Amino acid sequence: MWDYTDKVMDHFKNPRNVGEIKDADGTGQVGSLICGDALKLTIKVNKETEVIEDVKFQTFGCASAIASSSILTEMVKGKTLSEALKITNRDIAEALGSLPEEKMHCSVMGMEALDAAIKSYKQGGAPVIFEQEPGTNIVCHCFNVSEQAIIQAIHNNNLKTVEDVTHFTKAGGACGKCKEEIGRILSKVLSCEVPSAPKAEEKKPYSEMTIVEKIKAVEEVLNNDIKPKLNLDGGSVELTDINGNIVTVKLLGMCGGCMNAAATLKGFVEKTLRDKISKDIEVKQA
Amino acid sequence: MSLIYFDNNATTGVLPEVFEAMAPYFTDKYGNASSMHHFGGGNKKAIELARVNVADLINASAAELVFTSGGTEADSSAIYSALRFYPNKKHIITSAVEHPAVLEVFKKLGKEGYKVDFIGVDGDGRFNMEQYKAVLDKDTALVSVMWANSETGTIFPIKDICALAHEAGALFHTDAVQAVGKIDVDVKLAGADMLSCSSHKINGPKGIGALYIRQGLRFFPFMVGGHQERLRRAGTENVPAIVGFGEAARIAKETLFLYEDKVRVLRDNLENGLLKEIPDCRINGDRENRLPNTSNISFGYVEGESILMMLDEYNICASSGSACTSGSLEPSHVLMAMGVPFQFAHGSIRFSLGKFNTEAEVEQVIKVLPPIIKRLREISPFHGEKRACAARQ
């Protein structure tokens, strides 16, 4: 049993704007009987203002597919085409309160049908079936999902796992053969999002650093890698001086009076600084 | 609005008399059946009485039954024991429409190096005997084929399938979870080496099942540990559940005639009523050879989850083979194996009746379902297209 919001149930039980506009200015379709859900959206557009004056839908699908279509019609009615094009699947899901993860693809279907309907209007009104751009790389052949669609879903919804991608796009949900490729796309997109600037910068060797750079580099390792571990034992460390390769620190708290202070200093603090910055570093106690 | 429960293949409620029989074993008679004192050891008698009752239901002798945690454990135990029985044989056979408790084990074994054949079915869900005969050979260690299908109710010719397996020198196991208690299951007549059954499908408690192991067949236990169940299934006996299963089995045998005399009539009335009222639907399964309680109907051009949610508004419980209901994205593997077209597979509903359903409940479903289908078809884009096609012709 799905945990549907009251809003989903309301739009499922009392769907708004059901049907087909006879002399529609735009008709968009997405999905098929094979996929298990499909949506046909017809729109009436004011040619001068480009405002969507009327919209109707027909949906074959589960409760969340019907509810997503229904609320979409409410969202686009009265909007201009450019405003309507800004609606994402996330907006549809949010308008419904929420959708179960496994049902997010229903909201994606709404967004795709709307895009197709607007495209249809712009092309003179002949029905447009939402499909991947010609020449795009189809990743999931069971559900006909392109790499572009997967990348867009990852960006729009901040997806992190292959399972997420399946929930939002259906890709990988049938035979599962494309899961590996989805994983590759995912890691490609995610690695691009991580700020890459610091990585790209070549690290300056320790010996060529100015004294300020040396202090910064040592402080960074102390703060990120050394202090958190010493804190676990109730201790800490403080930088007191840097002279060439010699880094002088003061062990604080529990570490200060600890019998293992020398071992901590050489075995942990010095080793970590050597691993992270330069093998020439020597640590002394203040 | 009272509950109309037409989902008895999923699970059933515990009968009051079963519950009463179980109750003392939770609070008063909580002793360990393996204990030497009569307070615990006395429970052994209750277990053995239950074993006789379950054995009677399938015409086995009590010594041939091992209690398990349910149908799934019974299936896994049977399969892995058969593989150890024939360590040098590397071929196993099952059907494409098994319950996941068998199907997934076979898929896993396939990945682990076994040669696996999944025997297909025809459009009515009937077992493909020719394909089966063609793949059986002396390297086949095990054939595991279900007695009756959970989704369509189709009954397989277990006796014939078993005889062929034995001819080829293979062991034969059957998952009879859906058949036991609904039709006459005679394990001796069938000739099976092993058979799985489950308590919660026959108005007993959940979490208990049994594996029949033919007398004389060497068995390799799945669960290892204590000496319970004559060293065939370790673990402290779940006495209340075993007692409940026994009582449920006893009542199931006494009331088995109700499935033919009452449930079959209700099911047929429901089916005929719906077919008469609703255009574009079809029955999935072998109408000549089906469990008397199961009806799997596809309503074309609408989606199963939507139908179930609408039925739920009337407090009517059924289930669906549509993709959306399972959270997976493909419709039921059983309907796909039968080659049911997608426009029907997504709109399939399984009604599984029980001994306690009434004619009034059937009438209520026949009354409320047609408008639901009509409404959903009005929303569906495909049905409109179909009407347009019909009008042009």
Interface residues (C-beta under 8 A of the other chain):
Chain A: F12 K13 P15 V18 E20 Q29 L33 I34 G36 D37 A38 L39 K40 Q58 T59 F60 G61 C62 A63 A65 I66 E102 K103 C142 F143 T166 K170 G173 A174
Chain B: Y301 V302 E303 G304 E305 S306 M309 M310 E313 S322 A323 C324 T325 G327 S328 L329 E330 P331 F342 Q343 H346 E378 I379 S380 P381 F382 G384
